[in-house]
Amino acid sequence: MKSGNIASKRLKGVINQDREILSPGSFRVLKKEIGAIVAKYLDIDKRKIKVILEQKDNENYSLKADLTIKESFKEK
């Protein structure tokens, strides 16, 4: 199996797990609110926010957010 096919299969699995934990609507709201909070402190590209919710074991989950900080960002 090609690496692209393996990556695609893994991504589909992650997306399906996300849907089991939160409804698609709730997941979109979570993503939007994370972006709004981070945007208070950093200049981010709100169109490029990626949020992944992964199950670590039977009881624990991991939430990962990938946000692109614009080059124009400079701490004042």
Buried (B, 14 or more C-beta within 10 A) or exposed (E): EEEEEEEEEEEEEEEEBBEEEEEEEEBEEBBEEBBEEBBEEEEBEEEEBEBBBBBEEEEEEEEEBEBBEEEEEEEE
